Amino acid sequence: MKILIITPSCPYPPHKSGGALIIYNLLKQNKSVGNTIDLLYYDEYDKEAEKEIRKYADSVYNKNLRVRISPLDRMLSILKGIPYGLYQYKHSLLKSYCYELQKNHYDVVFFDQFSSVLFQDMINCTNKIFFECDCVSLFFHRKYKMGQKNLIGKVYNGLQYKYYKKIEKNYYKKFNKVFFVSESDALYVKDNFKESAANIDHINLGVNIENFDSDKYDNLDLKEKSIVFTGIMNYAPNKDAVLYFYNKILPEIIKKYPDIKFYIVGKNPDSDVQSLEGKNVVVTGFVDDIAEYIAKASVYVSPLNYGTGMKNKVLEAMSMNKAIVASEVSVEGINELKDGVNIFIAKDDKQWIDKILLLLSNDSVRKDIGANGRNIVKSYYSWEKAYMKLFSR
């Protein structure tokens, strides 16, 4: 079988984004399957990333469609009713390039992430798969419903929801299959886009359990009581999560454990996040090995208040045998989770505080929750299973 993957950026290093992590691991998985697989990315040319990706892809193509977007352009995109995620790419460059690509006669064309729909009408193939990953209109709908104090931000999110929903409604029905990484996203789409319901499905993400294995870090000093959050910190839901935790939850934990450390681990922290650094807070920025920081944690937290999709960060912490306290948003799509069995789910400030304090004070509960979580990952979350569901005929 001959497959073309169309994705915004060259998916290396895999930790640069959730989307890159998925495509990189699907490419690696294909090596053991033996399909011919080509990759087209349409952001800036990345020589070093291409060098790595060519180990797994038969051919790699690049056509930089991104254009510089000024504040005026962003305003124009709103006035024209075009989502910002599409406005930043130059459509006029597509047609002739797609004409050349389809001479390769692909059996499957895999469109990764929302902006790849730009290519849908320009490539002929009898089997087109759209991997939106997370439902973008749902993301903006939830952000709008949060009730922002900033009126401009609220209006912007409401308009983005409207624009994305219109395009999703138009495009979902044009694909043979549309996949999401969370069953909750898939169910939302089936309920709100009934004309496309038969095309909608979801996959479980995978975890490289060999990399996220606490046994690799047996030599670490774990005497320090610590709480860890991981994520790309210029992603708005992650920033919102750590600010919430710092302001509402951490002060109560410090009263009981004055020397507790809260590690905020991930690249691109802005000045608001960096300003949290202090006696009890460490803001690392980019780190080479996220798993090492998770291994050090007494408790892993994911206090996301909004967002969509399955949270790979939660699966990685589960794979590391970590006791986790997470919001309901953070565990969406991980259907095997049960509060108090393989994770703790917190629904309000008091639950956050009580459940973290319980875990910090009870080694036995921490170990049991962590072990049960890793067993879930080993049983249900592999890249092999994700690949086979996406590309099996």
Phi, psi and omega in degrees: 000141181249123187239139170246125173256126176250120187218152185299311185231160179295123193279055176208137358291152186296335183279003182288338176195163177298322179296317179297320180301317182293309183295319179302315182287330174293320177297316179297319180296325181298332180303322181278347181267318175095011172290153171282128184223123176252155180229131173244125172238148191237028170253194184300144177300134182229096186299312184292320178295317179301320181302319180287317184292331179295347174291338186240336180257143179290321176219146177234126180243147176225133172222106184285107181258355184286139176239154179291132182248120177269166174305325178295318178299320179298320177295319179296323179298323178292315181295328180275353180074029180251126178303143180303325181298340176258329186295336184277005177241145185269103186296327189295343181275354192282315197301308183294325181292318179295326178300319179291320182298319186286355172294345179281352174054067181282143174280327180223134169244125186250112183264112186260123177074162193302315187295343180291348178297343176305329185272347192304314184281353189252358178235124179273127177196143183280348180227098180248127180245129176253118178253087182287342180074285174241146177286113188291321179296323177296320178303309182289329176297316179293321179296319178297319184286347180294343177075054179300144175287331180284109184297320180298316178298321180294316178296317180301312181296323178296319179291319179298320176303313181297315184291315180295319181297321179298316181288320177301316179302321181286322190266328183308319184287351181272352182255152175293321178216146173235122184247146172233165180263007177222133178297328180294322175296316181298319179293321177300315181294317178300323181286327188257348178228065190299332180292343180248006189304324183292339182271351193268137178207177177219159174235157168275139172291167176249165174226136174279090188293340177290325179282321181260074184226116184297336180297337178290345187240033181297337185276358182286147174278113185253022182288329181290131173284126183212155176237137185233138168235138177235149177162162174286119197274353171266010172273120192307315179299326178291316178299313178302321182296313183289326177294318176300311183296317181297317186278324189256327190252311186303318180304324179287327177291321181297327178302324181271325182231085186300336182258010180302146176245134174250113181263122174256106192247120177155155186285161172065041173290133179275184185297327179297317180286317180299329181292348179284343182307135180183199183305319185255000185231131175240122176254110190275332195069203181297138173230151180288328186226094178297324183302326180296319179291323176296320181299326181286342190289137167286319180221137174258137181235148174221085186267045181293132178265338177207168183141179179221169174081176177274139185264105181298330179302323180291317178298320180295319178293322175299317180298334180273013179064030184265140170286129188238139166245127187219155174283167178297321178299322184294335185254007178303135177090342178266081195289344183279353184284137177228126182302127179085355180251305180232008177190162167247129180252127182251130183252350177205176184302316182298317178296320177304309184295311183297318185286324176293316179297321177300313182293321180294334185262355188225099181299321184296315179296317179303313183293319181295314179299315181296315180296319179295323178295316179297322179299324177298313181298315181298327184276327193235347191237082179236149178291332177298315180294321178297315181299313184295324179290324181287320192244002176286143183273000000 
